[in-house]
Amino acid sequence: MPVELKDRSSSSSPSSPGPRVLYWFRTDLRLDDSPALTTALSLNPSALIPLWTWDPHYIYASTSGQGLGQRLGQRQRGCVNRWAFLVACMNDVSASLTKLNPKQKLHVVRAAPAAIMDALLRKWKIDVLVFEKDTDAYARTRDAHVTRIAEGLGVKVVAVAGRTLFDSDDVVRHNGGKPTLTMAQLVKAAGKIGDGKPMRPLDAPTILPDPLDWAEMNLDGLVLHEVNDAPSVSCDLKAAVDENENETEHETEHETEHENENESEKKTQTKTNVQAHPDMSTARSGMDSNAAQHLDIPPKSSPLKASPRSLSFPGMGLSDRQFSAGLMGPEGTFSIPTLEEMGVVGPQLHRDADTDTDATSTISSGTGSGNGGNTTSTTQSLYRQGGETAGLALLAAHVTDETYIATFEKPATAPTAFDRPATTLLSPHMHFGSVSVRRFWWAVQDVLERRRLAKQPVSPHPVNLPGQLLFRDMYFAAYAAVGASFGQAVGNPVARFVPWALLSKYPGIPATGSLRDDGEPEPESRYMVDDPQAEEYFQRWKYGCTGFPWIDALMRQLRQEGWIHHLGRHAVACFLTRGGCYVSWERGAEVFEEWLLDHEVACNAGNWMWLSCSAFFSQFHRVYSPVSFPKKWDRRGEFVRRYVPELAGFDDQFIYEPHKAPIADQKRWGCLVKSDGYGLEHYAASTSTTGYGTGNGAGARAMMDSNSSGGAGSDKSHPTPPGQRLYPKPMFDFSQRRQFCLDKMKQAYEVGLYGDDERVLSGEWRSLFGLEEQQGKEADGKSVSSDADLGFRGVKRQRSGVKSALLDGKQRRLETVGADMVHEQHGSSQTDQSPGDQDQDRH
């Protein structure tokens, strides 16, 4: 449909009569097959401004509506690896824009879009705003708000689908308005869209118009105008950042007394003269009801002490300067923030294996075990590199190996392969949009068609690569139908209610995703430490010190590299929820959100619900063993030796159960298995997201140094001889905990509640499960919950009618045997992506 434009002939150049177009990049950092960008260029613009708003919503995790200075002290949303990948994608697309037109680049404005868009549209006299459609709950709210601003100024807004194979909203419509909970539903609905196949990818542009001249682009002295129904603009951001930088220590406590902010800090301004430092709260309010739980800080009741909340890493001499230099960055050039400006340590994406012979002497040449996919040096060098250039090269390298592409079966790929991952690792590119999902689909589909015509073997749907991409679409459509509550247990109409330990609390949080009128954040959810033992299980799971080497290796790989194979994701998710710890799947989803390169909200929540048997999958009796399952793929335990180096010297017989090794052998192999090893604090510090101490000899040496000096976590009552390392004993008897979880799951299925059930919201669920009235505990260890609190009265139900989309047990099996092993994700999407690996994420 032609885009109708307002008349602005008086300001248009006679030779360039087209409109001024603002192209807003988000999760589409590419030029190839970009339907939205193609649409923008089809308008024959007189000026094109490629924009990226550095949205604080994706940068900071906030707690309970405290002042801005306090909120700036929170940790970043996402790990170093993911920020490095994002920055690489941004730099790459900017370079591609410049290659087409030396005057062009990606113009980064460091402010929340809801706070800055009005001023930008006015300043640049924009006619048309174009962006790729995003069905994320927060994105819907943000985009609706920005659209109201733009249309109020007479600016045409054009949103074009392109993030998925099929428009998620179209899929929902063709599925009767219900979420797609099975592959069959997704395929049937998609079959009604066009010819039932994704659109063919579009070519990248070969020419770009100029942006505006500098006099018009320059934002110095920009005045922000308050807009009706817009979040307010308040607070001096630079002052808040400076305050944060001057803090040498910023301890945190989850105190409810901070939830009511001083009224003076909430006063709004109609105009703010910048270097306009817009209020960041506008972006952080709204959709993410779990943001408070993303803090990398355990509650007071946790055995792990609180650590500083600043963005920068303790002791590194770094500080967060990404917003302090004004809207256009430190040089006033619309620059892309650097990792140094963000206050994070450099990327740890390509760490070489440590040469410490003590730690790696029994490791083979680094190939891992099992099938490793395309093994060419070209492919190997491209793994985990951000940017469209690297992403397309990686895809091309995979496609040249037609046998690998055609016979790929996700459940048959090895979760223990590391230096040669068994999957494509294209999932981060799917999330950031540096590679088009349609380009990926058709590159693979063309190979499959050629092989079928030649009567050569191909893998079946849905375990093949196209099937994995369809699983991604399935989750996106389910999320699009349900909305914000899809990412939480309570209020979620598709998730079975299970009374897990460490359930979330949602004090006064709407599940509808609306922004508060005054622009301030809603009070955000916390989780109840109703069982200190479960809290310890959760923290030890998170930091890779459970005493189960397979689980610990996976969690350390995740924290170090930002990625684990989809079956690895399945294993750790099952272990945390219904396969041992009996901890709420929301806790695990939050960790994946922080650490995964390819985290995608829809796929992360969907996969955690799947593996916890809360939705999508119901065979809760199928549990991943932390011993027998990895032996199937890696009997020698090379994967464990790589990521849990303190066990590198153990004999194959004991690599998955080191506590069973004779003490004499443990001493001979250089590691004693005792109590909780070095203690939780030590593992949290030595396996930090900066990468030091994880998966290499440096970590082992750090443990040795800590122990020999009597440092944190050392067992002073039973000193370890110099040169000996420690590893914890299993934190529980797996067989006993497995049975405990099975009994609990059976009870939950018999009770039969879903997240939006009135009995869940009212608190009646406690009596249904035979639980005595008891005081719940918030993450800060304070007794706060009454029966009403435990009833989650603050959570609004959403679209209760979608429950009719639930299928009976027979239909729920999908079309595959062992469907829970089909897709990888758990925090990402599905493709080999590696959503679990999927090959994908959300920044």
VOGU-3710 file (C-alpha; in Angstrom, 3 decimals, decimal comma):
1> mpvelkdrss> 0,000/0,000/0,000  1,462/3,402/-0,956  2,531/5,516/1,980  0,620/8,810/2,125  2,836/11,713/3,070  2,220/15,141/4,446  3,011/18,113/2,212  6,434/19,498/3,002  7,391/20,768/-0,445  8,557/24,033/1,005
11> ssspsspgpr> 11,492/22,299/2,679  12,259/19,730/-0,004  15,024/20,095/-2,511  13,704/20,492/-6,094  15,962/17,674/-7,232  15,009/15,417/-4,329  11,271/15,648/-3,810  11,011/12,501/-1,742  10,228/12,359/1,987  12,627/12,507/4,862
21> vlywfrtdlr> 12,726/8,984/6,240  13,920/7,916/9,668  14,829/4,225/9,626  14,870/2,857/13,165  17,125/-0,185/13,537  16,321/-2,582/16,394  16,650/-6,372/16,150  17,361/-6,150/12,412  21,032/-5,221/12,217  21,506/-6,148/8,565
31> lddspaltta> 21,035/-4,836/5,041  20,374/-8,194/3,366  16,731/-9,285/3,250  15,451/-6,423/5,346  11,802/-5,928/4,342  11,511/-2,794/6,467  14,644/-1,185/5,023  13,540/-2,125/1,512  10,207/-0,435/2,213  11,954/2,698/3,476
41> lslnpsalip> 14,104/2,931/0,343  11,110/2,323/-1,915  9,801/5,724/-0,805  12,620/7,380/-2,750  13,616/9,440/0,269  15,285/12,801/-0,086  17,130/11,968/3,119  17,514/8,714/5,039  18,651/8,625/8,661  19,593/5,164/9,964
51> lwtwdphyiy> 18,924/5,410/13,700  19,622/3,265/16,732  18,334/4,410/20,112  20,521/3,094/22,918  17,546/1,973/24,995  18,218/1,760/28,750  15,478/-0,857/29,066  17,832/-3,383/27,522  20,842/-2,165/29,454  19,864/-1,936/33,091
61> astsgqglgq> 17,923/-4,215/35,373  16,073/-2,169/37,988  14,457/-3,124/41,225  11,629/-1,292/42,861  11,211/2,205/41,516  14,084/3,788/43,388  15,663/7,064/42,305  17,567/7,239/39,048  20,938/7,353/40,729  20,121/4,152/42,527
71> rlgqrqrgcv> 18,869/2,494/39,367  22,088/3,323/37,576  23,803/1,215/40,172  22,091/-1,926/38,939  23,923/-4,481/36,855  23,562/-4,608/33,129  20,930/-6,716/31,500  23,106/-9,207/29,665  26,621/-10,602/29,845  29,842/-9,217/28,434
81> nrwaflvacm> 29,737/-11,690/25,568  26,332/-10,543/24,432  27,228/-6,873/24,628  30,335/-7,554/22,581  28,247/-9,397/20,002  25,730/-6,533/19,815  28,422/-3,886/19,443  30,041/-5,960/16,694  26,700/-6,146/14,885  26,214/-2,404/15,172
91> ndvsasltkl> 29,700/-1,609/13,939  29,304/-4,000/11,034  25,991/-2,596/9,824  27,358/0,933/10,206  30,361/0,021/8,063  28,050/-1,520/5,458  26,012/1,682/5,334  29,174/3,727/4,884  30,358/1,425/2,113  27,202/2,181/0,138
101> npkqklhvvr> 27,380/5,894/0,870  30,422/7,499/2,533  28,111/10,021/4,203  26,067/7,318/5,866  26,489/5,453/9,147  24,428/4,077/11,989  23,448/7,124/14,045  23,274/6,107/17,701  21,295/8,351/20,026  21,865/7,496/23,658
111> aapaaimdal> 18,392/7,768/25,113  15,192/5,824/25,586  13,067/5,991/22,423  9,941/7,014/24,336  11,832/9,960/25,777  13,704/11,146/22,686  11,626/10,281/19,626  9,401/13,352/19,758  12,433/15,651/19,804  14,159/13,774/16,970
121> lrkwkidvlv> 11,110/13,826/14,714  10,735/17,554/15,270  14,423/18,391/14,952  14,930/16,403/11,760  11,512/17,277/10,276  10,803/13,625/9,536  7,993/12,611/7,177  8,067/8,829/7,569  9,261/6,609/10,419  9,977/3,029/9,346
131> fekdtdayar> 10,962/0,063/11,499  10,773/-3,721/11,610  7,728/-4,972/13,492  8,437/-6,499/16,886  5,838/-8,547/18,800  7,859/-8,573/22,013  5,656/-7,396/24,894  7,898/-4,466/25,808  8,417/-3,637/22,127  4,674/-3,508/21,482
141> trdahvtria> 4,209/-0,990/24,275  7,229/1,052/23,214  6,222/1,058/19,553  2,621/1,966/20,292  3,817/4,895/22,355  6,280/6,073/19,699  3,597/5,668/17,028  1,240/7,930/18,978  3,978/10,544/19,234  4,788/10,336/15,518
151> eglgvkvvav> 1,233/10,398/14,302  0,521/13,322/16,568  3,193/15,200/14,639  1,803/14,150/11,286  4,569/11,615/10,698  3,605/8,445/8,812  4,623/5,277/10,671  5,353/2,085/8,752  6,067/-1,188/10,616  7,048/-4,151/8,435
161> agrtlfdsdd> 7,262/-7,781/9,553  10,601/-9,480/9,042  11,797/-10,958/12,312  10,227/-14,372/11,807  9,408/-16,660/8,891  5,743/-15,698/9,173  4,244/-12,617/10,777  3,440/-13,788/14,310  0,197/-11,840/14,454  -0,905/-13,404/11,155
171> vvrhnggkpt> -0,140/-16,843/12,563  -2,229/-16,112/15,661  -5,148/-14,914/13,532  -5,046/-18,064/11,436  -4,870/-20,120/14,619  -8,184/-18,726/15,792  -6,623/-16,021/17,945  -4,984/-18,650/20,136  -1,316/-19,249/20,958  0,460/-21,922/18,941
181> ltmaqlvkaa> 1,297/-24,633/21,453  2,302/-27,391/19,046  4,178/-27,638/15,801  1,018/-28,949/14,154  -0,847/-25,762/15,053  1,968/-23,597/13,737  2,242/-25,476/10,441  -1,521/-25,448/9,911  -1,797/-21,715/10,584  1,245/-20,868/8,458
191> gkigdgkpmr> -0,195/-22,938/5,634  -2,987/-20,386/5,337  -0,550/-17,505/4,817  0,283/-17,027/1,149  1,461/-20,303/-0,330  2,362/-21,662/3,096  6,044/-20,919/2,622  8,120/-17,998/3,876  8,670/-15,185/1,399  11,857/-15,412/-0,603
201> pldaptilpd> 14,623/-13,184/0,790  15,250/-9,739/-0,655  18,587/-8,522/-1,927  20,550/-5,933/0,005  20,395/-2,377/-1,338  23,165/-1,183/-3,612  22,734/2,534/-3,037  21,614/4,769/-0,193  20,514/8,401/-0,112  22,366/10,889/2,050
211> pldwaemnld> 21,375/11,733/5,606  20,701/15,366/6,498  23,584/17,802/6,567  25,375/18,228/9,876  23,680/21,487/10,763  20,343/19,676/10,841  21,646/16,402/12,308  23,476/18,033/15,224  21,580/17,555/18,509  23,562/20,023/20,611
221> glvlhevnda> 21,165/22,087/22,666  18,224/19,900/21,768  15,076/20,644/23,730  12,850/17,749/24,690  9,128/18,496/24,504  6,678/16,786/26,813  3,988/14,978/24,854  0,496/14,154/26,060  0,310/10,559/27,270  4,088/10,330/27,125
231> psvscdlkaa> 6,281/9,167/29,979  7,714/12,187/31,702  11,254/13,381/31,207  12,958/14,057/34,481  16,239/13,841/36,325  19,690/14,914/35,279  21,182/11,747/33,878  24,733/13,027/33,820  24,583/13,923/37,498  23,241/10,483/38,270
241> vdeneneteh> 25,999/8,821/36,284  28,649/10,968/37,916  27,225/10,029/41,283  27,427/6,383/40,324  31,005/6,687/39,082  32,113/8,263/42,346  30,810/5,361/44,360  33,510/2,930/45,320  31,117/0,463/46,829  27,425/0,039/46,199
251> etehetehen> 25,826/-2,617/48,333  22,295/-3,698/47,783  19,487/-4,945/49,856  16,092/-5,860/48,567  14,353/-3,485/50,978  10,724/-2,698/50,434  11,170/0,705/52,056  12,727/1,963/48,800  9,678/1,156/46,740  8,100/4,513/47,470
261> enesekktqt> 10,418/7,074/45,964  10,656/10,554/47,383  8,000/12,646/45,664  10,498/15,342/44,781  12,349/12,926/42,532  9,202/12,307/40,524  8,584/15,904/39,466  8,414/16,255/35,744  9,662/18,922/33,425  8,070/20,166/30,248
271> ktnvqahpdm> 11,466/20,912/28,763  14,963/19,738/29,505  17,975/21,376/27,944  20,513/18,722/27,034  23,103/17,712/26,272  19,715/16,461/27,086  19,994/13,607/29,480  16,579/11,927/29,235  15,133/9,940/32,068  15,980/6,306/31,662
281> starsgmdsn> 13,035/5,129/33,696  10,688/5,341/30,752  12,359/2,440/29,035  12,665/0,281/32,088  9,079/0,526/33,141  6,427/-1,655/31,681  6,959/-5,060/30,330  9,552/-6,908/32,323  7,875/-8,035/35,502  10,893/-10,137/36,357
291> aaqhldippk> 13,531/-7,437/36,024  14,210/-7,255/39,734  15,044/-10,902/39,796  17,742/-10,487/37,161  20,050/-8,957/39,723  23,283/-10,835/40,022  22,927/-10,435/43,766  21,571/-13,066/46,086  19,136/-12,055/48,826  20,238/-11,692/52,433
301> ssplkasprs> 19,084/-15,188/53,202  21,347/-16,600/50,523  24,616/-18,272/51,489  26,265/-16,035/48,896  26,936/-12,489/50,075  25,758/-9,518/48,053  28,203/-8,088/45,563  28,402/-4,548/44,166  25,629/-3,527/41,810  27,623/-1,217/39,615
311> lsfpgmglsd> 27,862/-1,903/35,922  31,599/-2,106/36,044  33,314/-5,143/37,446  34,701/-4,791/40,972  38,391/-4,042/41,161  38,761/-3,446/37,441  38,927/0,337/37,596  36,159/0,640/35,017  33,067/2,806/35,094  29,843/3,160/33,159
321> rqfsaglmgp> 30,105/6,197/30,877  27,726/5,203/28,092  25,138/7,899/28,861  27,258/10,568/30,521  28,577/12,169/27,320  25,235/13,285/25,961  22,939/12,099/23,209  25,596/11,903/20,493  28,355/10,242/22,490  31,721/11,500/23,766
331> egtfsiptle> 32,872/12,919/20,428  29,479/14,239/19,418  29,391/11,945/16,379  26,488/9,582/17,123  29,077/6,962/18,002  28,376/3,364/18,992  29,101/2,823/22,708  32,243/0,840/23,358  32,627/-1,891/25,948  34,927/0,461/27,825
341> emgvvgpqlh> 32,248/3,159/27,920  29,808/0,554/29,173  32,166/-0,288/31,994  32,570/-3,957/31,132  35,622/-6,115/30,595  36,574/-6,943/27,024  34,892/-9,806/25,184  35,739/-13,366/26,069  34,465/-14,856/22,850  37,573/-16,456/21,427
351> rdadtdtdat> 39,507/-17,648/24,417  42,163/-20,178/23,539  42,529/-23,320/25,572  44,816/-22,818/28,522  48,273/-24,298/28,166  48,466/-25,355/31,796  49,485/-28,985/31,384  48,129/-29,852/34,806  44,663/-28,795/33,757  44,645/-30,037/30,198
361> stissgtgsg> 47,008/-32,946/30,024  44,227/-35,462/29,526  42,293/-33,344/27,043  42,608/-34,293/23,400  43,240/-31,810/20,632  40,160/-29,831/21,607  37,607/-31,300/19,278  35,357/-32,521/22,031  33,420/-35,661/21,280  30,592/-36,389/18,942
371> nggnttsttq> 29,774/-34,802/15,646  31,031/-31,279/15,313  29,411/-30,011/12,169  31,384/-28,198/9,522  35,029/-28,398/10,559  36,698/-26,083/8,081  39,009/-23,457/9,507  36,818/-20,778/7,918  33,759/-21,942/9,818  35,693/-22,333/13,047
381> slyrqggeta> 36,981/-18,762/12,885  33,464/-17,376/12,427  31,804/-18,955/15,451  30,461/-16,348/17,879  31,592/-13,376/15,792  28,966/-10,673/15,685  27,857/-8,792/12,604  26,108/-9,428/9,308  29,379/-9,997/7,457  30,456/-12,794/9,811
391> glallaahvt> 26,919/-14,193/10,016  26,450/-14,509/6,263  29,924/-15,981/5,911  29,131/-18,553/8,590  25,872/-19,460/6,888  27,632/-19,786/3,533  30,331/-21,984/5,065  27,708/-24,308/6,515  25,734/-24,481/3,287  28,787/-25,556/1,320
401> detyiatfek> 28,745/-28,759/3,378  25,510/-30,066/1,889  25,712/-33,392/3,680  25,837/-31,647/7,055  22,965/-29,317/6,170  20,776/-32,016/4,614  21,233/-34,673/7,285  21,246/-32,361/10,299  19,039/-33,703/13,108  18,994/-31,614/16,231
411> pataptafdr> 18,549/-34,471/18,736  21,507/-36,286/17,157  23,970/-33,445/17,661  26,432/-33,744/20,523  25,971/-31,447/23,536  29,567/-32,171/24,540  31,192/-30,773/21,390  32,931/-27,504/22,187  35,753/-26,323/19,915  33,668/-27,662/17,056
421> pattllsphm> 30,088/-27,000/18,116  27,701/-29,569/16,692  25,151/-26,950/15,702  25,354/-23,922/13,432  25,678/-21,198/16,103  23,596/-18,904/13,953  21,108/-18,295/16,746  22,710/-15,056/18,032  22,476/-13,711/14,492  18,796/-14,648/14,401
431> hfgsvsvrrf> 18,145/-12,610/17,512  20,063/-9,485/16,607  18,873/-9,765/13,042  22,374/-9,783/11,596  21,249/-12,737/9,478  17,727/-12,951/8,103  15,738/-15,963/9,268  14,267/-16,194/5,752  17,766/-16,204/4,245  18,685/-19,041/6,572
441> wwavqdvler> 15,498/-20,966/5,789  15,807/-20,754/2,022  19,554/-21,453/1,965  18,844/-24,728/3,734  15,604/-25,453/1,895  17,298/-25,128/-1,485  19,882/-27,705/-0,428  17,149/-30,083/0,742  15,236/-29,728/-2,526  18,309/-30,471/-4,612
451> rrlakqpvsp> 19,020/-33,565/-2,542  15,454/-34,778/-2,756  15,491/-34,445/-6,546  18,741/-36,399/-6,620  17,151/-38,990/-4,311  19,799/-38,368/-1,673  18,997/-38,701/2,037  17,640/-35,742/3,986  16,642/-35,491/7,629  12,941/-35,377/8,537
461> hpvnlpgqll> 10,812/-32,536/9,823  10,855/-31,132/12,485  14,295/-32,234/13,655  15,915/-30,766/10,546  17,039/-27,144/10,314  13,814/-25,771/8,754  11,891/-27,506/11,531  14,029/-25,809/14,143  13,264/-22,422/12,611  9,571/-23,278/12,689
471> frdmyfaaya> 9,842/-24,065/16,404  11,136/-20,520/16,785  8,068/-19,201/14,971  5,859/-21,368/17,181  7,190/-19,711/20,327  7,018/-16,233/18,814  3,363/-16,711/17,883  2,515/-18,132/21,309  4,164/-15,131/22,955  2,404/-12,745/20,570
481> avgasfgqav> -0,963/-14,251/21,534  -0,435/-14,341/25,295  1,575/-11,186/25,858  3,763/-10,244/28,795  2,499/-12,990/31,100  4,006/-15,586/28,750  7,285/-14,965/30,537  5,987/-15,670/34,022  4,309/-18,514/35,844  1,525/-16,550/37,518
491> gnpvarfvpw> -1,059/-14,983/35,249  0,113/-17,163/32,369  -2,883/-18,945/30,818  -0,819/-21,607/29,041  1,433/-22,607/31,952  0,439/-25,224/34,483  0,774/-23,893/37,992  3,345/-25,844/39,982  4,136/-24,733/43,551  7,881/-24,576/42,920
501> allskypgip> 10,332/-23,297/45,478  11,437/-19,685/44,943  8,217/-18,604/43,267  7,974/-15,042/42,039  6,064/-12,347/43,871  4,325/-9,725/41,772  3,360/-6,861/44,099  1,039/-4,639/42,143  2,421/-5,527/38,738  -0,009/-5,634/35,826
511> atgslrddge> 0,556/-8,426/33,358  -0,750/-6,269/30,533  2,502/-4,540/29,812  1,211/-0,970/30,020  3,498/1,874/30,977  2,575/3,886/34,036  1,224/7,300/33,164  3,901/9,176/35,089  6,705/7,300/33,369  7,983/5,760/36,586
521> pepesrymvd> 8,567/2,026/36,833  5,951/-0,200/38,348  7,099/-2,002/41,488  8,825/-5,052/40,106  8,599/-8,648/41,126  10,803/-10,499/43,509  11,013/-14,085/44,462  10,205/-15,654/47,761  12,932/-17,538/49,548  10,443/-19,897/51,098
531> dpqaeeyfqr> 13,090/-22,589/51,357  16,708/-21,591/52,161  17,878/-24,987/50,934  16,270/-24,393/47,549  17,936/-20,974/47,397  21,296/-22,630/47,958  20,518/-25,201/45,258  19,684/-22,371/42,866  22,826/-20,368/43,571  25,066/-23,426/43,323
541> wkygctgfpw> 23,383/-24,387/40,047  23,902/-20,871/38,713  27,591/-20,718/39,529  28,487/-24,272/38,563  29,307/-25,814/41,933  26,569/-28,409/42,435  28,960/-31,321/42,729  27,540/-32,819/39,530  30,347/-32,264/36,982  28,098/-32,421/33,898
551> idalmrqlrq> 25,801/-29,713/35,254  28,692/-27,607/36,530  30,551/-27,811/33,228  27,493/-26,653/31,314  26,790/-23,717/33,621  30,419/-22,621/33,546  30,475/-22,843/29,756  27,308/-20,741/29,661  28,778/-18,068/31,883  32,117/-18,066/30,095
561> egwihhlgrh> 30,998/-18,246/26,466  27,354/-17,201/26,461  26,270/-20,427/24,827  25,576/-24,105/25,502  24,147/-26,758/23,204  20,376/-27,247/23,232  20,598/-30,645/24,926  22,859/-29,058/27,517  20,178/-26,442/28,069  17,664/-29,210/28,441
571> avacfltrgg> 19,827/-30,947/31,023  20,415/-27,913/33,241  16,791/-26,775/32,958  15,433/-30,165/33,893  17,920/-30,379/36,776  16,898/-27,002/38,224  13,167/-27,625/37,973  11,532/-31,060/37,895  14,725/-33,131/37,857  16,304/-32,313/41,193
581> cyvswergae> 16,197/-28,805/42,658  12,437/-28,191/42,292  13,075/-24,483/41,774  10,792/-22,262/39,696  11,597/-22,171/35,996  11,500/-18,379/36,145  14,730/-18,362/38,143  16,497/-20,323/35,430  14,990/-18,225/32,650  16,417/-15,119/34,293
591> vfeewlldhe> 19,917/-16,586/34,376  19,627/-17,548/30,715  18,418/-14,057/29,873  21,534/-12,624/31,404  24,142/-15,019/30,072  22,973/-16,324/26,700  24,264/-14,727/23,529  21,120/-15,848/21,740  18,500/-15,154/24,399  15,073/-14,516/22,929
601> vacnagnwmw> 12,194/-13,794/25,288  9,657/-15,979/23,493  11,957/-18,951/23,065  13,569/-18,654/26,466  10,259/-18,692/28,320  8,823/-21,289/25,961  11,691/-23,682/26,409  11,774/-23,295/30,169  8,066/-24,043/30,305  8,685/-27,041/28,027
611> lscsaffsqf> 11,522/-28,516/30,065  9,780/-27,880/33,368  6,662/-29,550/31,892  4,661/-26,411/32,638  3,551/-26,101/29,012  4,198/-27,569/25,554  5,398/-30,891/27,000  3,915/-33,038/29,748  6,049/-36,174/30,147  7,468/-35,110/33,479
621> hrvyspvsfp> 8,657/-38,627/34,231  11,380/-38,230/31,594  14,327/-36,805/33,496  17,859/-36,132/32,307  20,385/-37,966/34,473  23,496/-35,875/35,235  25,589/-39,033/34,960  24,210/-41,475/32,404  23,083/-38,864/29,860  26,494/-37,208/29,286
631> kkwdrrgefv> 28,175/-40,619/29,178  26,134/-41,344/26,070  27,966/-38,561/24,253  31,301/-38,248/25,996  32,384/-41,286/27,964  35,843/-39,872/28,630  34,435/-36,636/29,993  36,508/-34,306/27,818  33,810/-31,649/28,038  33,934/-31,764/31,845
641> rryvpelagf> 37,724/-31,629/31,836  37,575/-28,532/29,668  35,135/-26,528/31,808  35,786/-28,014/35,249  39,586/-28,046/35,098  40,024/-29,078/38,705  38,801/-32,533/37,626  41,046/-32,753/34,562  43,280/-35,365/36,099  40,539/-37,778/37,171
651> ddqfiyephk> 40,226/-41,204/35,634  37,412/-41,707/33,131  35,626/-44,002/35,561  35,091/-41,168/38,049  34,832/-38,093/35,844  31,052/-37,800/36,291  31,044/-38,990/39,921  34,358/-37,798/41,374  33,118/-38,151/44,945  33,263/-41,904/44,495
661> apiadqkrwg> 36,992/-41,920/43,767  39,237/-43,178/46,552  40,824/-40,394/48,589  44,288/-41,585/47,668  43,442/-41,260/43,989  41,876/-37,842/44,515  45,139/-36,656/46,072  47,145/-38,212/43,275  44,960/-36,496/40,687  45,354/-33,123/42,413
671> clvksdgygl> 41,788/-32,469/43,600  39,938/-33,381/46,762  36,159/-33,764/46,689  34,858/-32,481/50,000  31,874/-30,615/51,443  31,055/-27,628/49,232  34,500/-27,283/47,718  35,704/-23,709/48,072  32,284/-22,404/49,000  29,701/-20,646/46,897
681> ehyaaststt> 31,276/-17,207/47,133  34,501/-18,456/45,617  32,847/-20,060/42,609  30,737/-16,970/41,974  33,884/-14,848/41,924  36,203/-17,196/40,053  33,699/-18,018/37,325  32,482/-14,484/36,787  31,101/-13,260/33,501  34,421/-11,637/32,720
691> gygtgngaga> 35,609/-15,119/31,896  38,589/-15,316/34,209  38,707/-18,518/36,131  36,333/-20,525/33,986  37,291/-23,349/31,724  41,015/-22,799/31,841  44,035/-23,286/33,998  43,745/-19,762/35,358  40,625/-20,798/37,207  42,362/-23,790/38,699
701> rammdsnssg> 45,320/-21,653/39,735  42,961/-19,128/41,323  41,399/-21,903/43,347  44,794/-23,158/44,416  45,917/-19,658/45,391  42,716/-19,036/47,335  43,041/-22,300/49,171  46,709/-22,091/49,978  46,293/-18,592/51,372  43,268/-19,436/53,428
711> gagsdkshpt> 41,117/-17,234/51,232  37,392/-17,217/50,755  35,917/-20,636/50,707  38,919/-22,510/52,075  38,198/-25,208/54,607  40,327/-24,037/57,520  39,225/-26,900/59,731  40,554/-29,395/57,202  43,341/-27,578/55,354  44,136/-28,841/51,894
721> ppgqrlypkp> 47,791/-29,666/51,158  49,529/-27,143/48,876  48,939/-27,923/45,210  45,632/-29,661/45,874  42,415/-28,284/44,462  38,901/-28,729/45,798  35,645/-29,756/44,187  32,286/-29,987/46,015  30,449/-33,166/46,790  26,997/-33,580/45,182
731> mfdfsqrrqf> 24,639/-31,180/46,886  21,952/-33,872/47,137  21,215/-37,508/46,379  19,974/-37,350/42,784  17,771/-40,441/43,000  15,990/-39,164/46,090  15,479/-35,697/44,656  14,291/-37,093/41,354  11,582/-39,052/43,160  10,678/-36,018/45,256
741> cldkmkqaye> 10,183/-33,965/42,097  8,197/-36,693/40,366  5,808/-36,847/43,314  5,407/-33,084/43,305  4,792/-32,953/39,560  2,236/-35,721/39,759  0,392/-33,771/42,434  0,484/-30,563/40,365  -0,955/-32,338/37,344  -3,695/-33,894/39,482
751> vglygdderv> -4,659/-30,512/40,955  -4,703/-29,148/37,419  -4,307/-25,386/37,891  -3,019/-22,932/35,299  -1,285/-19,647/35,961  -4,363/-17,502/35,354  -6,666/-19,581/37,554  -8,550/-17,530/40,143  -7,451/-20,007/42,799  -3,830/-19,208/41,986
761> lsgewrslfg> -4,419/-15,477/42,088  -6,396/-15,651/45,328  -4,015/-17,921/47,227  -6,434/-20,839/47,435  -3,826/-22,978/45,705  -2,053/-23,456/49,025  -4,917/-25,410/50,535  -5,363/-27,399/47,327  -1,771/-28,568/47,614  -2,087/-29,289/51,320
771> leeqqgkead> 0,356/-26,603/52,337  0,063/-25,041/55,777  -0,272/-21,311/56,143  3,214/-19,970/56,488  5,073/-16,753/56,111  6,807/-16,509/52,755  10,057/-14,715/52,536  11,194/-12,168/50,010  14,618/-12,193/48,527  15,808/-9,815/51,246
781> gksvssdadl> 14,956/-12,376/53,893  12,167/-10,333/55,464  8,901/-11,961/56,331  6,314/-10,249/54,200  3,791/-12,557/52,689  0,318/-13,159/53,854  -2,002/-15,557/52,116  -3,075/-12,697/49,871  0,521/-12,013/48,905  1,043/-15,634/48,038
791> gfrgvkrqrs> -2,075/-15,372/45,941  -0,340/-12,941/43,579  -3,258/-10,529/43,685  -1,219/-7,913/41,872  -1,083/-9,973/38,710  -3,820/-9,481/36,172  -4,984/-12,390/34,120  -4,549/-12,230/30,386  -6,656/-13,662/27,650  -8,031/-16,506/29,716
801> gvksalldgk> -9,702/-17,844/26,624  -6,403/-19,032/25,228  -6,558/-21,994/27,528  -8,975/-23,540/25,072  -5,962/-23,902/22,813  -4,510/-26,512/25,114  -4,587/-29,950/23,593  -5,191/-33,265/25,244  -2,176/-35,310/26,278  -2,194/-37,371/23,126
811> qrrletvgad> -2,094/-34,377/20,824  0,469/-32,589/22,940  3,152/-35,039/21,957  3,548/-33,093/18,731  4,558/-35,273/15,851  7,864/-36,380/17,221  8,972/-38,926/19,703  10,991/-37,236/22,384  9,959/-33,796/21,249  11,532/-32,247/24,301
821> mvheqhgssq> 14,877/-33,055/22,789  14,036/-31,546/19,464  14,751/-27,941/19,980  17,467/-26,490/21,741  16,614/-23,562/23,377  16,052/-22,454/26,554  16,866/-19,101/26,189  16,977/-18,496/22,846  15,259/-19,699/20,031  15,426/-22,575/18,106
831> tdqspgdqdq> 17,406/-23,160/15,341  20,303/-24,325/15,894  20,120/-21,600/16,405  21,068/-22,501/19,169  18,502/-21,474/21,044  19,173/-23,272/23,259  21,434/-22,906/20,963  19,157/-22,250/18,676  20,958/-20,214/16,889  19,507/-17,075/18,474
841> drh> 18,714/-14,154/21,535  17,227/-10,364/22,927  19,458/-7,626/23,784
//
